[in-house]
């Protein structure tokens, strides 16, 4: 069959270049009959099957398959005809083909039976609506590529979007994302749309009705917004934030950000959210930032005290002065604990409290690995001071020793050489106690100075710490411009008779 290009070439040669059919046939290698047909054809040639296509094995059964799939509309959702069941059914009627052939055809018919989705364009009033969703993205944190959970909140009127990264989608992260989002927007929308998240929804009832989690009730009561839950599987009901999930991943996480912590990552994402204020969304009359300024007066005011975004659990103290949270164990000071304690689980930290105190006993970076021990060596110093012989084998100190300044090892070796009877180890532990008041950087500098000046003991290190903390004295400059009586003092010529007067007085 001739191509469109050949058809055009033949017609051009005959009608424009005035060549004969014989000449065109010789140049192109086609028969003169073919050339004549192309000259008369006003449209390019199309493919024509010379022989009728062989009937497919499934052909006689297609009508039956269509009838079975049409019945599904009136059947219960969990008792409808599926491709494997249809395959078995037409096998009874004599079909000898493969099941994959039936699956492929069933998929084609279902697409034809399903009506095309149509959606209404939506418009929102200022301050009335926001949408929330989760997404995922990869970043490089401390040199390792990890997947982070991304919280998105978007105001439906102005299209201003807030984005924050977490290590988890747990309820405490869900609430913290809201709180930071409300502060970013400088107010609270009247209604927020969600998927049917387990962090908010306890049970899905008929229609739009939901049984919400008790903690979510408490959270909504603090910020006084209404919740709206989308139909399961209908992401179009909150399409704005669904779009933002992809937009943020493509525009903010390409190339992969390289950060050292979640704090640094979220500072970067917040900066990009502010930069997005300059963008104008298609169909909007002004940039996002200007639209938000119009919307801000319609947002509800923030409460005086933000919601405490944590999950509270009761924990028991074991004999190693640790409490178990989920599968991990966190240390507690050995000298200020009780058998039953309370743990507050924040997205990034774990705080442990006594029931009779408002200040935490211990605060740790929260671990999302399993079966880990998170130990603060300062919690065990009172016990190590009682048992200085355990200083080399105490696990909290061994872990600390891997990362503490090298000058600490020099100090320990010096003290042990000076007091080999155990007093040196005890003195070293007493110096480590100073971490409760001073930073590691300051203590390391004081230890270095104490070793250099041959006063490497507790009092010597304390002295150098005091010297470091004491500001350099500043003496005011004496200006003689306003004191003429003092000008020239020390410059007058010395008169020798003054000494005679003094000598006479001495007599």
Secondary structure as the mmCIF struct_conf table of DSSP 4:
data_model
#
loop_
_struct_conf.conf_type_id
_struct_conf.id
_struct_conf.beg_label_comp_id
_struct_conf.beg_label_asym_id
_struct_conf.beg_label_seq_id
_struct_conf.end_label_comp_id
_struct_conf.end_label_asym_id
_struct_conf.end_label_seq_id
HELX_RH_AL_P HELX_RH_AL_P1 UNK A 4 UNK A 15
TURN_TY1_P TURN_TY1_P1 UNK A 16 UNK A 16
BEND BEND1 UNK A 17 UNK A 17
HELX_RH_AL_P HELX_RH_AL_P2 UNK A 21 UNK A 28
HELX_RH_AL_P HELX_RH_AL_P3 UNK A 32 UNK A 40
BEND BEND2 UNK A 42 UNK A 43
BEND BEND3 UNK A 50 UNK A 51
HELX_LH_PP_P HELX_LH_PP_P1 UNK A 52 UNK A 56
TURN_TY1_P TURN_TY1_P2 UNK A 57 UNK A 58
HELX_RH_3T_P HELX_RH_3T_P1 UNK A 59 UNK A 61
HELX_RH_AL_P HELX_RH_AL_P4 UNK A 62 UNK A 71
HELX_RH_3T_P HELX_RH_3T_P2 UNK A 72 UNK A 74
BEND BEND4 UNK A 75 UNK A 75
HELX_RH_3T_P HELX_RH_3T_P3 UNK A 77 UNK A 79
BEND BEND5 UNK A 80 UNK A 80
HELX_RH_AL_P HELX_RH_AL_P5 UNK A 83 UNK A 92
TURN_TY1_P TURN_TY1_P3 UNK A 93 UNK A 94
BEND BEND6 UNK A 97 UNK A 97
HELX_RH_AL_P HELX_RH_AL_P6 UNK A 99 UNK A 113
BEND BEND7 UNK A 114 UNK A 114
HELX_LH_PP_P HELX_LH_PP_P2 UNK A 115 UNK A 117
TURN_TY1_P TURN_TY1_P4 UNK A 126 UNK A 128
STRN STRN1 UNK A 129 UNK A 141
TURN_TY1_P TURN_TY1_P5 UNK A 142 UNK A 143
STRN STRN2 UNK A 144 UNK A 155
TURN_TY1_P TURN_TY1_P6 UNK A 156 UNK A 158
STRN STRN3 UNK A 161 UNK A 166
BEND BEND8 UNK A 167 UNK A 167
BEND BEND9 UNK A 170 UNK A 170
HELX_RH_AL_P HELX_RH_AL_P7 UNK A 171 UNK A 185
TURN_TY1_P TURN_TY1_P7 UNK A 186 UNK A 186
BEND BEND10 UNK A 187 UNK A 187
STRN STRN4 UNK A 188 UNK A 188
BEND BEND11 UNK A 190 UNK A 190
STRN STRN5 UNK A 191 UNK A 194
TURN_TY1_P TURN_TY1_P8 UNK A 198 UNK A 200
STRN STRN6 UNK A 201 UNK A 204
BEND BEND12 UNK A 206 UNK A 206
TURN_TY1_P TURN_TY1_P9 UNK A 207 UNK A 208
STRN STRN7 UNK A 210 UNK A 212
HELX_RH_AL_P HELX_RH_AL_P8 UNK A 214 UNK A 223
TURN_TY1_P TURN_TY1_P10 UNK A 224 UNK A 224
STRN STRN8 UNK A 226 UNK A 229
HELX_LH_PP_P HELX_LH_PP_P3 UNK A 230 UNK A 231
TURN_TY1_P TURN_TY1_P11 UNK A 232 UNK A 233
HELX_RH_3T_P HELX_RH_3T_P4 UNK A 235 UNK A 238
HELX_RH_AL_P HELX_RH_AL_P9 UNK A 239 UNK A 252
BEND BEND13 UNK A 253 UNK A 255
HELX_LH_PP_P HELX_LH_PP_P4 UNK A 256 UNK A 257
STRN STRN9 UNK A 258 UNK A 259
BEND BEND14 UNK A 260 UNK A 261
HELX_RH_AL_P HELX_RH_AL_P10 UNK A 262 UNK A 275
HELX_RH_3T_P HELX_RH_3T_P5 UNK A 276 UNK A 278
TURN_TY1_P TURN_TY1_P12 UNK A 282 UNK A 283
BEND BEND15 UNK A 285 UNK A 286
HELX_RH_AL_P HELX_RH_AL_P11 UNK A 288 UNK A 296
TURN_TY1_P TURN_TY1_P13 UNK A 297 UNK A 298
BEND BEND16 UNK A 299 UNK A 299
STRN STRN10 UNK A 300 UNK A 300
HELX_LH_PP_P HELX_LH_PP_P5 UNK A 301 UNK A 303
BEND BEND17 UNK A 304 UNK A 305
STRN STRN11 UNK A 311 UNK A 316
STRN STRN12 UNK A 317 UNK A 317
TURN_TY1_P TURN_TY1_P14 UNK A 319 UNK A 320
BEND BEND18 UNK A 321 UNK A 321
STRN STRN13 UNK A 322 UNK A 325
TURN_TY1_P TURN_TY1_P15 UNK A 326 UNK A 327
STRN STRN14 UNK A 328 UNK A 331
TURN_TY1_P TURN_TY1_P16 UNK A 334 UNK A 335
BEND BEND19 UNK A 336 UNK A 336
BEND BEND20 UNK A 339 UNK A 339
STRN STRN15 UNK A 340 UNK A 345
BEND BEND21 UNK A 347 UNK A 348
STRN STRN16 UNK A 349 UNK A 353
TURN_TY1_P TURN_TY1_P17 UNK A 355 UNK A 356
BEND BEND22 UNK A 358 UNK A 359
BEND BEND23 UNK A 361 UNK A 361
STRN STRN17 UNK A 362 UNK A 365
HELX_LH_PP_P HELX_LH_PP_P6 UNK A 366 UNK A 367
BEND BEND24 UNK A 369 UNK A 371
STRN STRN18 UNK A 373 UNK A 374
HELX_RH_3T_P HELX_RH_3T_P6 UNK A 377 UNK A 380
HELX_RH_AL_P HELX_RH_AL_P12 UNK A 381 UNK A 386
TURN_TY1_P TURN_TY1_P18 UNK A 387 UNK A 387
HELX_RH_3T_P HELX_RH_3T_P7 UNK A 388 UNK A 390
TURN_TY1_P TURN_TY1_P19 UNK A 391 UNK A 393
HELX_RH_AL_P HELX_RH_AL_P13 UNK A 395 UNK A 401
TURN_TY1_P TURN_TY1_P20 UNK A 402 UNK A 403
BEND BEND25 UNK A 404 UNK A 404
HELX_RH_AL_P HELX_RH_AL_P14 UNK A 406 UNK A 418
TURN_TY1_P TURN_TY1_P21 UNK A 420 UNK A 422
HELX_RH_AL_P HELX_RH_AL_P15 UNK A 423 UNK A 432
HELX_RH_3T_P HELX_RH_3T_P8 UNK A 433 UNK A 436
TURN_TY1_P TURN_TY1_P22 UNK A 437 UNK A 437
BEND BEND26 UNK A 438 UNK A 438
HELX_RH_AL_P HELX_RH_AL_P16 UNK A 440 UNK A 452
TURN_TY1_P TURN_TY1_P23 UNK A 453 UNK A 454
BEND BEND27 UNK A 457 UNK A 457
HELX_RH_AL_P HELX_RH_AL_P17 UNK A 458 UNK A 469
BEND BEND28 UNK A 470 UNK A 470
HELX_LH_PP_P HELX_LH_PP_P7 UNK A 471 UNK A 473
HELX_LH_PP_P HELX_LH_PP_P8 UNK A 475 UNK A 478
TURN_TY1_P TURN_TY1_P24 UNK A 481 UNK A 482
HELX_RH_3T_P HELX_RH_3T_P9 UNK A 484 UNK A 486
TURN_TY1_P TURN_TY1_P25 UNK A 487 UNK A 490
BEND BEND29 UNK A 492 UNK A 492
HELX_LH_PP_P HELX_LH_PP_P9 UNK A 493 UNK A 495
TURN_TY1_P TURN_TY1_P26 UNK A 496 UNK A 496
HELX_RH_AL_P HELX_RH_AL_P18 UNK A 497 UNK A 506
#
